[in-house]
Amino acid sequence: METKETVERYKIFAYGTLMQGRPAHHLLQEAVLLREKMEIKGFRLLDYGPFPVVMPGASHNKVIGEMYEVNGPTLKKLDIYEGVPTLYKRAFLVAYDTFIYLGRKRESFEHLPVIEHGDWNRFLVENPGVETH
């Protein structure tokens, strides 16, 4: 039986462990892939070790990822996985009509190295010793 939760759809931008071929992609098994490669400008991709963090950046900064459409129950699962509201916050980007998970406390992440090209998959290829979770 369909409920409001299963009928309502939300767009989500995945840029790290939720992407295809990454450890948490199984959480998107009921999602619909809308864009296989998408770029969001004005945000920085940071290296947090086993996973990336996105924070607001300058207009020249960018993050590359995938856009999915999910239902309410999947969105709740993603919130739990992403540690909302402790580690990440889910924010809506009006310009891109999508939700994104951003690092919650700027001061907790400011010291992290910036992945200048903004692509987590490329970063993992360039740094084969990085273990992802």
C-alpha positions in Angstrom: 0.0 0.0 0.0 1.3 3.4 -1.0 1.6 6.1 1.7 2.5 9.7 1.5 6.0 8.7 2.6 6.5 6.3 -0.2 4.9 8.5 -2.9 6.7 11.7 -2.1 10.0 12.0 -4.0 13.2 13.9 -3.1 16.3 14.6 -5.1 19.6 14.0 -3.4 23.2 14.8 -4.6 25.6 12.0 -3.7 29.3 12.8 -3.9 31.1 10.2 -1.8 30.4 6.8 -0.3 26.8 6.8 -1.6 27.9 6.9 -5.3 27.8 3.9 -7.6 30.6 1.4 -6.8 31.1 2.9 -3.3 30.5 1.2 0.1 27.1 2.7 1.0 25.5 2.7 -2.5 23.3 -0.1 -1.4 21.3 2.5 0.6 20.2 3.8 -2.8 18.9 0.5 -4.2 15.3 1.8 -4.4 16.5 5.2 -5.8 16.3 6.4 -9.4 19.5 7.7 -10.9 18.7 11.0 -12.5 22.2 12.3 -13.4 25.2 10.0 -13.5 27.7 13.0 -13.5 26.7 16.4 -12.1 28.8 19.3 -10.9 27.7 21.7 -8.1 29.6 25.0 -7.8 30.3 27.0 -4.8 31.2 24.1 -2.5 34.5 22.4 -1.5 35.1 18.7 -1.2 37.3 17.9 1.8 39.3 14.8 2.6 38.1 13.4 5.9 40.0 10.1 5.5 37.6 7.3 4.8 34.9 9.6 3.4 34.6 13.1 2.1 32.9 16.2 3.6 31.4 19.1 1.6 31.4 22.6 2.9 30.5 25.9 1.4 33.3 27.4 -0.7 34.1 30.1 -3.2 32.4 30.4 -6.6 35.3 28.6 -8.3 35.0 25.5 -6.1 33.1 22.5 -7.3 31.9 19.1 -6.2 31.2 16.3 -8.7 28.7 13.6 -7.9 25.4 11.9 -8.9 21.8 12.9 -8.5 19.2 10.5 -7.3 15.4 10.6 -6.7 14.5 8.9 -3.4 11.3 8.3 -1.4 10.7 9.4 2.2 11.9 6.1 3.9 15.1 6.1 1.9 15.7 9.7 2.8 15.4 8.8 6.5 17.9 5.9 6.0 20.3 8.3 4.4 20.0 10.8 7.2 20.8 8.1 9.7 23.8 6.9 7.7 25.1 10.4 7.3 24.9 11.1 11.0 22.3 13.9 10.8 22.2 16.1 12.8 25.5 15.4 14.6 28.1 15.1 11.8 26.2 16.3 8.7 23.2 18.4 8.0 20.9 17.9 5.1 20.5 21.1 3.2 18.4 22.0 0.2 20.2 23.7 -2.7 17.5 25.8 -4.5 19.8 26.5 -7.5 20.1 22.8 -8.2 16.7 21.6 -6.8 18.4 19.0 -4.7 19.3 18.0 -1.1 23.0 17.6 -0.2 24.7 16.5 3.0 27.1 19.2 4.3 29.5 19.1 7.2 27.6 20.4 10.2 30.2 22.3 12.1 32.5 24.4 10.0 35.2 24.6 12.7 35.4 20.8 12.8 36.3 20.5 9.1 38.2 23.8 8.2 41.6 22.1 8.8 40.9 19.3 6.3 42.7 19.2 2.9 40.6 20.4 0.0 40.3 18.1 -3.0 40.7 20.8 -5.6 39.2 18.9 -8.5 36.1 18.1 -6.4 35.8 14.4 -7.6 35.9 11.7 -4.8 36.2 8.9 -7.4 39.2 10.5 -9.0 40.7 11.2 -5.6 40.5 7.5 -4.7 42.1 6.5 -8.0 44.9 9.0 -7.4 45.3 7.9 -3.8 44.9 4.0 -3.8 45.8 3.6 -0.1 42.7 5.4 1.1 40.2 3.0 2.7 36.6 4.1 2.4 33.7 3.2 4.7 
